[in-house]
Amino acid sequence: MCGIVGYVGARPAEGVVIEGLRRLEYRGYDSAGIALVDDGTIVSDKRAGKLANLEKAIAESPLPPVTTGIGHTRWATHGPPTDRNAHPHVGRARRVALVHNGIIENFAELRGRLESAGVEMASDTDTEVAAHLLEEQLETGVDLTVAMQNVCRGLNGAFTLVAVDSQDPDRVVAARRNSPLVVGIGEGENFLGSDVAAFIEHTREAMELDQDQVVTITREGVSVSGFDGTPAEGRRYHVDWDLSAAEKDGHDWFMRKEIFEQPRAVADSLLGRRGTDGLLQLDEMRLSDQDLRDVDKIIIIAAGTSFYAGMVAKYAIEHWCRIPVEVELASEFRYRDPILTSDTLVVAISQSGETADTLQAIRHAREQRSKVLSICNTNGSTIPRESDGVIYTHAGPEIGVASTKGFLTQLVACYLLALYLAQVKGTRFGDEIAQVMDQLDQMPAHVQSVLDKSEEVYALARDHVGSRSVLFLGRHAGYPVALEGALKLKEIAYLHAEGFAAGELKHGPIALVEEGLPILCVVPPRGRDQLHDKMLSGIQEVRARGACTLCLAEEGDTTIEPYADVLFTLPQVPVLLQPLVAVVPLQLFACELATQLGHDVDQPRNLAKSVTVE
């Protein structure tokens, strides 16, 4: 998500920090800020919008030429992208300045305690809480390193925190839990960054940290400790990438990098969703429980990849909530004169929050007095602003045009919506909802286990470089996965690809099957409504006609082996959650095949990241 830079050395910190932030612009952001330590005071500036806005403000009001500073580019989570919500944030006495990446899950409880003690909050963020807590600790007489250790032990969630103390001008302290942070090792200077791109022009010696560690940098050196204060060691390594590769974390494409970021993205999208009472809580759900109880029909509107996430949502909502759900292409919605009432909930799914046809569709729905809930990745964008409620996916910026982590986090948001509706309407018991949430919490590890076998998928893709057509088959929640797999291949490999519900084969598509045609088959987990056995029948049908069957099936499913020319195993997960793991090898397949064909994977021809015209 956000870009973070920290510096201690002999150079003017302003130049190092701003330069580092510029190298991190590829990560996407909506505001930027800087804080420097100058003769016992914190000097800072921060602006909504692009880094140029901050640079203009600094040019008009120059900062002092000091040598310790931190900077930040923010991707908004808590609070809209405004000057007041931009980082850095300072404590009440302005002794501490702090920047933050991630989400502090228990910030509401901590904020309440601070406010009851008379602290006035200057922003809507969870970050500001940490700044005040650090300052509290410093007032007890400990140094910034110990203060950071003490504060972090009381925080829940995933976060990187980087702070400076105006009374300790030669030190920058950072902490990491499940959020990226890397140290740059120089001579007479040291650096911190969200990734090595922040300092690669100054040093190629870097240090990686483990989870739950605090790092202190000074001119003279770097020290690492655990949150409990025990000494620790970071892992040093040499960076031999150029700047372009550094931005991609060593990968050849942003898309491939973003595929491998999906375990973290899924984990981030689940942060903060359960309260201390165990109940689900959704950020900016401005619809009351009674509003949701009154809902008697749901219409999901979306386009492209988001539409397939909506199809999965239909299965989940109807199964867990027993509410009828329609899934509609946003571009078609207004023109069929849809039947809408005040008890209809329209759910709009858009990664950017600016998709033009989806925006026009929700405006039409609101004119008909329907309630509108959006699922979006971009805080402050138009669609969430014009909705009655929003579930943010917290995927972080997605640079590759073909969506990957955006899709997985939309799926998570759809599951959360379905479970929240079940909680409000009482269609599932609390322990049933908790069980599914526990299963979702296991998904980052399951996705990682699929990524660990990426070389198997790459070899499969290389074997099919000569194919001019690929079919995808699925059933139930695997059907939208088949559609998404086909879309990825169309988008970046420019191949004919079609996704079908396996039961529809005999109704026409089986005529496309010929000798050697690769067909990727998403096999449902065993034991659900005969789905598995029926899928096997479809696979046998195409194999009998000469197709090359490339099957994705859960571990331990030996029944598929006689009918699979190639078998790729998936973790054992429930049927409704299988899309989270089944789509990953299809993303890898498309990315590698497009690479082998020599295409620009990140910027495929004729496509744009955000479609802002109807």
C-alpha positions as CSV (number, residue, x, y, z in Angstrom):
1,M,0.0,0.0,0.0
2,C,1.6,3.2,1.3
3,G,5.1,4.4,0.6
4,I,7.4,5.0,3.5
5,V,10.9,6.6,3.7
6,G,13.2,7.2,6.6
7,Y,16.7,8.7,6.7
8,V,19.5,9.6,9.1
9,G,22.9,10.7,7.7
10,A,24.8,13.7,6.5
11,R,22.8,14.8,3.5
12,P,19.8,17.2,3.7
13,A,17.0,14.8,4.6
14,E,14.4,16.7,2.6
15,G,16.0,15.8,-0.7
16,V,16.5,12.1,0.3
17,V,13.0,11.7,1.5
18,I,11.2,13.4,-1.4
19,E,13.4,11.5,-3.9
20,G,12.5,8.3,-2.1
21,L,8.8,9.1,-2.2
22,R,9.1,9.8,-5.9
23,R,10.6,6.4,-6.5
24,L,7.6,4.9,-4.6
25,E,5.0,6.7,-6.6
26,Y,4.4,3.5,-8.6
27,R,2.7,2.0,-5.4
28,G,-0.2,4.4,-5.9
29,Y,-1.3,7.0,-3.3
30,D,-3.6,9.9,-2.6
31,S,-1.6,12.2,-0.4
32,A,2.0,12.8,0.7
33,G,3.9,14.3,3.6
34,I,7.3,14.8,5.3
35,A,8.5,15.5,8.8
36,L,12.0,16.6,9.8
37,V,13.7,17.0,13.2
38,D,15.1,20.5,13.6
39,D,16.7,21.7,16.8
40,G,14.3,20.2,19.2
41,T,11.2,20.7,17.1
42,I,9.2,18.7,14.5
43,V,8.9,20.6,11.1
44,S,6.4,19.0,8.7
45,D,4.2,19.5,5.7
46,K,1.6,17.3,4.1
47,R,-0.8,17.6,1.2
48,A,-3.7,15.7,-0.4
49,G,-3.1,14.7,-4.0
50,K,0.1,14.1,-5.8
51,L,3.7,14.5,-4.6
52,A,3.9,17.7,-6.7
53,N,1.4,19.4,-4.4
54,L,3.7,18.7,-1.5
55,E,6.8,19.9,-3.4
56,K,5.0,23.1,-4.4
57,A,4.1,23.8,-0.8
58,I,7.7,23.2,0.3
59,A,9.0,25.5,-2.4
60,E,6.8,28.2,-1.1
61,S,7.7,27.6,2.6
62,P,11.2,25.9,2.6
63,L,12.1,23.3,5.2
64,P,15.3,23.5,7.2
65,P,18.4,21.7,5.8
66,V,18.5,19.1,8.6
67,T,19.6,15.5,8.3
68,T,17.0,13.4,9.9
69,G,13.5,12.9,8.4
70,I,10.6,10.6,7.5
71,G,8.1,10.7,4.6
72,H,5.0,9.0,3.4
73,T,2.6,8.6,0.5
74,R,-0.8,7.5,1.7
75,W,-3.3,5.1,0.2
76,A,-6.3,6.0,2.3
77,T,-8.0,3.5,4.6
78,H,-9.3,5.3,7.7
79,G,-10.7,8.7,6.6
80,P,-10.8,10.3,3.2
81,P,-7.7,11.6,1.4
82,T,-7.4,15.1,2.8
83,D,-4.6,17.3,4.1
84,R,-5.6,16.6,7.8
85,N,-5.6,12.8,7.2
86,A,-2.3,12.8,5.3
87,H,0.8,11.5,7.2
88,P,2.9,12.2,9.1
89,H,0.8,12.6,12.3
90,V,2.1,14.2,15.5
91,G,1.5,13.8,19.2
92,R,-0.3,16.4,21.3
93,A,2.9,18.1,22.2
94,R,4.3,17.7,18.7
95,R,7.3,15.9,20.2
96,V,6.7,12.8,17.9
97,A,6.0,12.5,14.2
98,L,4.9,9.2,12.8
99,V,4.0,7.5,9.5
100,H,2.1,4.3,9.1
101,N,1.3,1.6,6.6
102,G,-1.4,-1.0,7.4
103,I,-4.4,-1.1,9.7
104,I,-4.5,-0.9,13.5
105,E,-7.5,-3.1,14.3
106,N,-8.0,-2.0,17.9
107,F,-7.6,1.7,17.2
108,A,-11.2,2.6,18.1
109,E,-10.7,1.3,21.6
110,L,-7.4,3.1,22.0
111,R,-8.8,6.3,20.5
112,G,-11.6,6.1,23.0
113,R,-9.2,5.9,25.9
114,L,-7.1,8.8,24.6
115,E,-10.1,11.0,24.1
116,S,-11.4,10.2,27.6
117,A,-8.1,11.4,28.9
118,G,-8.6,14.7,27.1
119,V,-6.6,14.1,23.9
120,E,-8.2,15.9,20.9
121,M,-7.8,14.1,17.6
122,A,-6.8,16.1,14.6
123,S,-7.6,13.4,12.0
124,D,-9.9,10.5,11.2
125,T,-7.0,8.0,11.0
126,D,-6.0,5.0,13.0
127,T,-2.4,6.2,12.7
128,E,-2.8,9.3,14.9
129,V,-3.5,7.0,17.8
130,A,-0.1,5.5,17.6
131,A,1.6,8.9,17.6
132,H,-0.2,9.9,20.8
133,L,0.7,6.6,22.4
134,L,4.4,7.0,21.5
135,E,4.4,10.4,23.0
136,E,2.8,9.1,26.2
137,Q,5.6,6.6,26.5
138,L,8.4,9.1,25.9
139,E,7.0,11.3,28.7
140,T,7.8,8.4,31.1
141,G,11.5,8.9,30.4
142,V,12.2,5.9,28.0
143,D,13.8,6.5,24.6
144,L,12.1,6.2,21.3
145,T,13.2,2.6,20.7
146,V,11.7,1.4,24.0
147,A,8.6,3.5,23.5
148,M,8.0,1.8,20.2
149,Q,8.4,-1.6,21.7
150,N,5.9,-0.8,24.4
151,V,3.3,0.7,22.1
152,C,3.5,-2.1,19.6
153,R,2.8,-4.8,22.2
154,G,-0.6,-3.1,22.7
155,L,-1.5,-2.9,19.0
156,N,-3.5,-5.4,17.0
157,G,-3.5,-5.7,13.2
158,A,-0.8,-5.4,10.5
159,F,1.4,-2.3,10.5
160,T,4.6,-0.6,9.7
161,L,5.3,2.4,12.0
162,V,8.2,4.8,11.5
163,A,8.8,7.6,13.9
164,V,11.1,10.4,15.0
165,D,11.5,12.2,18.3
166,S,12.2,15.9,18.3
167,Q,14.3,15.5,21.5
168,D,16.4,12.7,19.9
169,P,17.4,14.1,16.5
170,D,19.9,11.5,15.4
171,R,17.5,8.5,15.5
172,V,14.7,7.0,13.4
173,V,12.8,4.1,14.8
174,A,10.4,1.7,13.0
175,A,8.4,-1.4,13.7
176,R,7.0,-4.1,11.5
177,R,4.2,-6.6,11.9
178,N,2.9,-8.3,8.7
179,S,3.6,-5.2,6.6
180,P,6.6,-4.4,4.4
181,L,9.7,-2.6,5.7
182,V,13.3,-2.9,4.6
183,V,16.5,-1.2,5.9
184,G,19.1,0.4,3.6
185,I,22.7,0.2,4.9
186,G,25.0,3.0,3.9
187,E,28.3,4.6,5.1
188,G,27.6,7.2,7.6
189,E,23.9,7.1,6.7
190,N,21.1,4.6,6.9
191,F,17.6,4.3,5.3
192,L,14.2,2.9,5.8
193,G,11.7,2.1,3.0
194,S,8.6,0.2,2.1
195,D,10.8,-1.5,-0.5
196,V,14.4,-1.1,-1.8
197,A,13.2,1.3,-4.5
198,A,13.2,4.0,-1.8
199,F,17.0,4.0,-1.4
200,I,18.4,2.0,-4.3
201,E,20.2,5.1,-5.8
202,H,22.1,5.5,-2.5
203,T,22.9,2.0,-1.5
204,R,22.4,-1.6,-2.6
205,E,23.1,-3.1,0.8
206,A,19.8,-4.0,2.5
207,M,18.5,-5.7,5.6
208,E,15.3,-7.7,5.9
209,L,13.4,-7.9,9.2
210,D,11.3,-10.6,10.7
211,Q,7.8,-10.1,12.1
212,D,7.2,-8.2,15.4
213,Q,10.6,-6.4,15.3
214,V,11.7,-2.9,16.0
215,V,14.6,-1.4,14.1
216,T,16.6,1.8,15.1
217,I,18.8,3.6,12.6
218,T,21.4,6.2,13.3
219,R,24.3,7.5,11.3
220,E,26.6,5.0,13.0
221,G,24.5,1.8,12.6
222,V,21.4,-0.3,12.8
223,S,20.0,-2.2,15.8
224,V,17.1,-4.7,15.8
225,S,15.0,-6.0,18.7
226,G,11.8,-7.8,19.3
227,F,8.6,-6.1,20.5
228,D,9.6,-7.6,23.9
229,G,12.9,-5.8,23.8
230,T,15.1,-8.9,23.2
231,P,18.0,-8.3,20.8
232,A,17.6,-9.6,17.3
233,E,19.4,-9.7,14.0
234,G,18.2,-8.7,10.6
235,R,19.2,-10.6,7.4
236,R,21.5,-8.6,5.2
237,Y,21.5,-9.0,1.4
238,H,22.8,-7.3,-1.7
239,V,20.4,-5.8,-4.2
240,D,21.5,-6.4,-7.7
241,W,18.3,-5.2,-9.4
242,D,18.0,-1.9,-11.3
243,L,15.3,0.6,-10.2
244,S,12.7,-0.8,-12.5
245,A,13.1,-4.3,-11.1
246,A,13.3,-2.9,-7.6
247,E,9.8,-1.4,-8.0
248,K,8.6,-4.8,-9.1
249,D,10.3,-6.5,-6.1
250,G,12.6,-8.4,-8.6
251,H,9.7,-9.6,-10.8
252,D,9.5,-9.0,-14.5
253,W,6.0,-7.6,-14.4
254,F,3.9,-5.7,-11.9
255,M,1.1,-8.2,-12.6
256,R,3.3,-11.1,-11.5
257,K,4.4,-9.1,-8.4
258,E,0.7,-8.4,-7.6
259,I,-0.2,-12.1,-8.0
260,F,2.5,-12.9,-5.4
261,E,1.2,-10.1,-3.1
262,Q,-2.2,-11.8,-2.8
263,P,-1.6,-13.6,0.5
264,R,-0.9,-10.2,2.1
265,A,-3.7,-8.6,0.2
266,V,-6.3,-11.2,1.4
267,A,-5.0,-10.9,5.0
268,D,-5.3,-7.1,4.8
269,S,-8.8,-7.3,3.5
270,L,-9.8,-9.3,6.5
271,L,-8.2,-7.0,9.1
272,G,-10.5,-5.4,11.6
273,R,-13.6,-7.2,10.5
274,R,-14.4,-8.8,13.9
275,G,-15.1,-6.7,17.0
276,T,-14.1,-7.6,20.5
277,D,-17.6,-9.2,20.9
278,G,-16.9,-11.5,18.0
279,L,-19.4,-9.9,15.8
280,L,-18.6,-8.8,12.2
281,Q,-18.1,-5.1,11.7
282,L,-17.7,-3.4,8.3
283,D,-16.0,-0.1,7.7
284,E,-18.3,2.7,6.7
285,M,-21.4,0.5,6.7
286,R,-23.8,3.5,6.8
287,L,-26.9,1.3,6.3
288,S,-28.6,0.5,9.6
289,D,-29.4,-3.1,10.6
290,Q,-33.1,-2.3,10.1
291,D,-32.3,-1.1,6.5
292,L,-30.7,-4.4,5.8
293,R,-33.4,-6.5,7.5
294,D,-35.9,-4.8,5.2
295,V,-34.0,-5.9,2.0
296,D,-35.9,-8.4,0.1
297,K,-33.8,-8.5,-3.1
298,I,-30.2,-7.8,-4.0
299,I,-28.9,-6.7,-7.4
300,I,-25.2,-6.8,-7.9
301,I,-23.8,-4.5,-10.7
302,A,-20.3,-4.7,-12.0
303,A,-18.1,-5.0,-15.1
304,G,-15.4,-7.3,-16.2
305,T,-13.5,-9.1,-13.4
306,S,-15.7,-7.4,-10.8
307,F,-18.7,-9.0,-12.5
308,Y,-17.3,-12.5,-11.8
309,A,-16.7,-11.6,-8.2
310,G,-20.4,-10.6,-8.1
311,M,-21.3,-14.0,-9.5
312,V,-19.5,-15.7,-6.6
313,A,-21.3,-13.3,-4.2
314,K,-24.6,-14.5,-5.5
315,Y,-23.8,-18.1,-4.5
316,A,-22.7,-17.0,-1.1
317,I,-25.5,-14.6,-0.3
318,E,-28.3,-16.9,-1.4
319,H,-26.8,-19.8,0.5
320,W,-26.1,-18.0,3.7
321,C,-28.9,-15.4,3.7
322,R,-31.7,-16.9,1.6
323,I,-32.2,-13.6,-0.2
324,P,-32.7,-13.6,-4.0
325,V,-29.7,-12.1,-5.9
326,E,-29.4,-10.9,-9.5
327,V,-26.0,-10.2,-11.0
328,E,-26.1,-7.6,-13.8
329,L,-23.6,-6.1,-16.1
330,A,-23.4,-2.4,-15.2
331,S,-23.5,-1.3,-18.8
332,E,-26.8,-3.0,-19.4
333,F,-28.5,-2.2,-16.1
334,R,-30.2,1.1,-16.8
335,Y,-31.4,0.1,-20.3
336,R,-33.6,-2.9,-19.3
337,D,-35.8,-0.8,-17.0
338,P,-35.0,-2.8,-13.8
339,I,-37.6,-3.3,-11.1
340,L,-36.3,-1.4,-8.1
341,T,-37.9,-0.6,-4.8
342,S,-36.9,1.0,-1.5
343,D,-36.3,-2.6,-0.2
344,T,-33.9,-3.4,-3.0
345,L,-30.2,-3.4,-2.2
346,V,-27.9,-2.6,-5.1
347,V,-24.3,-3.7,-4.6
348,A,-21.8,-2.0,-6.9
349,I,-18.4,-3.6,-7.3
350,S,-15.6,-1.5,-8.7
351,Q,-11.8,-1.6,-8.1
352,S,-11.2,2.0,-9.0
353,G,-14.5,3.5,-7.8
354,E,-14.7,5.5,-11.0
355,T,-16.0,2.9,-13.5
356,A,-18.4,5.1,-15.6
357,D,-21.1,2.5,-16.4
358,T,-21.2,1.3,-12.8
359,L,-21.5,4.9,-11.6
360,Q,-24.4,5.7,-13.9
361,A,-26.1,2.5,-12.7
362,I,-26.0,3.4,-9.1
363,R,-27.3,6.9,-9.8
364,H,-30.2,5.3,-11.6
365,A,-30.8,3.0,-8.6
366,R,-30.8,5.9,-6.1
367,E,-33.3,7.8,-8.3
368,Q,-35.5,4.7,-7.8
369,R,-35.1,5.0,-4.0
370,S,-33.0,1.8,-3.7
371,K,-30.2,1.5,-1.2
372,V,-26.7,1.3,-2.7
373,L,-23.7,-0.4,-1.1
374,S,-20.3,-0.3,-2.9
375,I,-17.3,-2.6,-2.8
376,C,-14.2,-0.7,-3.7
377,N,-10.5,-0.4,-3.3
378,T,-10.1,3.3,-3.6
379,N,-11.0,5.5,-0.6
380,G,-12.7,8.8,-1.5
381,S,-13.5,7.8,-5.1
382,T,-16.8,8.7,-6.7
383,I,-18.8,5.4,-6.3
384,P,-18.2,5.1,-2.6
385,R,-19.0,8.8,-2.1
386,E,-22.4,8.3,-3.9
387,S,-23.3,5.1,-2.1
388,D,-25.2,4.6,1.2
389,G,-22.4,2.4,2.5
390,V,-19.1,0.9,1.4
391,I,-16.8,-2.1,2.0
392,Y,-13.2,-1.2,1.2
393,T,-11.1,-4.1,0.0
394,H,-7.7,-2.7,1.2
395,A,-5.9,-4.4,-1.6
396,G,-3.5,-1.5,-2.1
397,P,-2.6,-0.1,-5.5
398,E,-2.8,-2.4,-8.5
399,I,-0.5,-1.3,-11.3
400,G,-1.1,-4.1,-13.8
401,V,-4.1,-3.5,-16.0
402,A,-5.3,-7.1,-15.6
403,S,-6.7,-7.4,-12.1
404,T,-5.4,-10.1,-9.8
405,K,-5.2,-9.1,-6.1
406,G,-8.1,-6.8,-6.8
407,F,-10.3,-9.8,-7.7
408,L,-9.3,-11.8,-4.7
409,T,-10.0,-9.0,-2.3
410,Q,-13.3,-8.3,-4.0
411,L,-14.2,-11.9,-3.3
412,V,-13.3,-11.5,0.4
413,A,-15.5,-8.4,0.5
414,C,-18.4,-10.3,-1.0
415,Y,-18.0,-13.1,1.5
416,L,-17.9,-10.5,4.3
417,L,-21.1,-8.8,3.0
418,A,-22.9,-12.2,2.8
419,L,-21.9,-13.1,6.4
420,Y,-22.8,-9.6,7.7
421,L,-26.2,-9.9,6.1
422,A,-26.6,-13.4,7.7
423,Q,-25.6,-11.9,11.1
424,V,-28.1,-9.0,10.8
425,K,-31.0,-11.1,9.4
426,G,-30.3,-14.0,11.7
427,T,-30.1,-16.6,9.0
428,R,-27.0,-18.1,10.4
429,F,-26.0,-18.7,14.0
430,G,-23.0,-16.8,15.4
431,D,-20.9,-19.9,15.7
432,E,-21.6,-20.7,12.0
433,I,-20.5,-17.3,11.0
434,A,-17.4,-17.5,13.2
435,Q,-16.5,-20.9,11.6
436,V,-16.5,-19.3,8.1
437,M,-14.5,-16.3,9.3
438,D,-12.0,-18.8,10.7
439,Q,-11.8,-20.5,7.3
440,L,-11.3,-17.1,5.7
441,D,-8.5,-16.4,8.1
442,Q,-6.7,-19.5,6.8
443,M,-6.9,-18.3,3.2
444,P,-3.7,-16.3,3.0
445,A,-1.7,-19.4,3.9
446,H,-3.7,-21.5,1.3
447,V,-3.1,-18.9,-1.4
448,Q,0.6,-18.9,-0.5
449,S,0.7,-22.7,-0.8
450,V,-0.6,-22.4,-4.4
451,L,2.0,-19.7,-5.2
452,D,4.8,-22.0,-3.8
453,K,4.0,-24.4,-6.7
454,S,4.1,-21.6,-9.4
455,E,6.9,-23.4,-11.4
456,E,4.4,-26.2,-12.1
457,V,2.0,-23.7,-13.7
458,Y,4.8,-22.0,-15.6
459,A,5.9,-25.3,-17.1
460,L,2.3,-26.0,-18.1
461,A,2.0,-22.5,-19.8
462,R,5.3,-23.1,-21.7
463,D,3.9,-26.4,-23.0
464,H,0.9,-24.6,-24.5
465,V,2.6,-21.6,-26.2
466,G,1.5,-22.9,-29.6
467,S,-2.2,-23.1,-28.6
468,R,-4.5,-20.7,-30.3
469,S,-7.6,-21.5,-28.2
470,V,-8.1,-22.5,-24.6
471,L,-11.4,-23.5,-22.9
472,F,-12.2,-23.3,-19.2
473,L,-14.8,-25.4,-17.4
474,G,-16.3,-25.0,-13.9
475,R,-19.4,-25.7,-11.9
476,H,-21.1,-23.7,-9.1
477,A,-18.6,-21.2,-7.6
478,G,-16.0,-22.6,-10.0
479,Y,-18.0,-21.3,-13.0
480,P,-17.1,-17.6,-12.4
481,V,-13.5,-18.8,-11.8
482,A,-13.5,-20.4,-15.3
483,L,-14.9,-17.1,-16.8
484,E,-12.2,-15.1,-15.0
485,G,-9.4,-17.5,-16.1
486,A,-10.6,-17.1,-19.7
487,L,-10.7,-13.3,-19.4
488,K,-7.1,-13.2,-18.1
489,L,-5.9,-15.1,-21.1
490,K,-7.8,-12.8,-23.5
491,E,-6.6,-9.7,-21.8
492,I,-2.9,-10.3,-21.8
493,A,-2.1,-13.3,-24.1
494,Y,-4.6,-12.2,-26.9
495,L,-5.8,-15.8,-27.3
496,H,-9.3,-17.1,-28.0
497,A,-10.5,-18.3,-24.6
498,E,-13.9,-19.2,-23.3
499,G,-15.3,-20.1,-19.9
500,F,-18.3,-22.4,-19.6
501,A,-20.4,-24.0,-17.0
502,A,-19.5,-27.7,-17.4
503,G,-23.1,-28.8,-17.6
504,E,-23.6,-26.6,-20.7
505,L,-21.1,-28.5,-22.8
506,K,-23.6,-30.8,-24.4
507,H,-25.8,-27.8,-25.3
508,G,-23.4,-26.6,-27.9
509,P,-19.8,-25.8,-26.8
510,I,-18.6,-29.4,-27.0
511,A,-18.6,-28.8,-30.8
512,L,-15.5,-26.7,-30.2
513,V,-13.5,-29.7,-28.8
514,E,-10.9,-31.1,-31.1
515,E,-7.7,-33.1,-30.8
516,G,-5.2,-31.5,-28.5
517,L,-7.4,-28.6,-27.4
518,P,-6.3,-27.5,-23.9
519,I,-9.2,-27.3,-21.4
520,L,-8.6,-26.1,-17.9
521,C,-11.1,-27.7,-15.5
522,V,-11.9,-26.3,-12.1
523,V,-13.0,-29.4,-10.2
524,P,-15.3,-28.7,-7.2
525,P,-14.4,-30.2,-3.8
526,R,-15.9,-33.6,-3.0
527,G,-19.1,-34.1,-1.1
528,R,-21.4,-31.2,-2.2
529,D,-24.6,-31.9,-4.1
530,Q,-23.0,-34.3,-6.6
531,L,-21.1,-31.4,-8.1
532,H,-17.9,-33.3,-8.1
533,D,-19.2,-36.4,-9.9
534,K,-21.0,-34.3,-12.5
535,M,-17.8,-32.3,-13.2
536,L,-16.0,-35.6,-13.7
537,S,-18.6,-36.6,-16.3
538,G,-17.9,-33.4,-18.2
539,I,-14.2,-34.0,-18.1
540,Q,-14.6,-37.5,-19.5
541,E,-16.8,-36.1,-22.3
542,V,-14.1,-33.7,-23.6
543,R,-11.3,-36.1,-23.1
544,A,-13.0,-38.7,-25.1
545,R,-13.0,-36.2,-28.0
546,G,-9.3,-35.6,-27.9
547,A,-9.0,-32.6,-25.5
548,C,-6.0,-32.2,-23.3
549,T,-7.5,-31.9,-19.8
550,L,-5.6,-29.7,-17.3
551,C,-7.4,-30.2,-14.0
552,L,-7.3,-28.2,-10.8
553,A,-8.6,-30.4,-7.9
554,E,-8.2,-30.5,-4.2
555,E,-5.4,-32.4,-2.6
556,G,-6.2,-36.1,-2.0
557,D,-8.8,-36.3,-4.9
558,T,-7.6,-39.5,-6.5
559,T,-10.8,-39.9,-8.5
560,I,-9.7,-37.3,-11.0
561,E,-6.4,-38.9,-11.8
562,P,-7.6,-41.2,-14.6
563,Y,-9.2,-38.3,-16.5
564,A,-6.5,-35.6,-16.0
565,D,-3.7,-35.2,-18.5
566,V,-2.2,-32.8,-16.0
567,L,-3.3,-32.5,-12.4
568,F,-2.6,-29.4,-10.3
569,T,-3.6,-29.8,-6.6
570,L,-5.4,-27.1,-4.6
571,P,-5.7,-26.8,-0.8
572,Q,-8.8,-28.4,0.7
573,V,-11.3,-25.6,1.3
574,P,-15.1,-25.3,1.3
575,V,-16.9,-25.1,-2.1
576,L,-17.9,-21.5,-1.7
577,L,-14.4,-20.4,-0.8
578,Q,-12.6,-22.4,-3.5
579,P,-12.5,-19.4,-5.9
580,L,-9.9,-17.8,-3.7
581,V,-7.4,-20.6,-4.4
582,A,-8.6,-21.9,-7.7
583,V,-8.1,-18.6,-9.6
584,V,-4.5,-18.2,-8.6
585,P,-3.0,-20.8,-11.0
586,L,-5.1,-19.4,-13.8
587,Q,-3.6,-16.0,-13.2
588,L,-0.1,-17.5,-13.2
589,F,-0.9,-19.5,-16.4
590,A,-2.0,-16.4,-18.2
591,C,0.9,-14.3,-17.0
592,E,3.5,-16.8,-18.0
593,L,1.9,-17.6,-21.4
594,A,1.7,-13.9,-22.3
595,T,5.3,-13.5,-21.2
596,Q,6.4,-16.4,-23.4
597,L,4.5,-14.9,-26.3
598,G,6.4,-11.6,-25.9
599,H,3.5,-9.4,-24.9
600,D,3.5,-6.4,-22.5
601,V,1.8,-8.1,-19.6
602,D,1.3,-4.9,-17.5
603,Q,-0.2,-2.8,-20.3
604,P,-2.0,-5.0,-22.8
605,R,-3.1,-3.5,-26.0
606,N,-6.4,-1.6,-26.2
607,L,-7.1,-1.8,-22.4
608,A,-7.2,0.8,-19.6
609,K,-7.0,0.3,-15.9
610,S,-10.1,2.3,-15.1
611,V,-12.9,2.6,-17.7
612,T,-14.2,6.1,-17.2
613,V,-16.5,6.4,-20.3
614,E,-19.7,4.4,-20.9
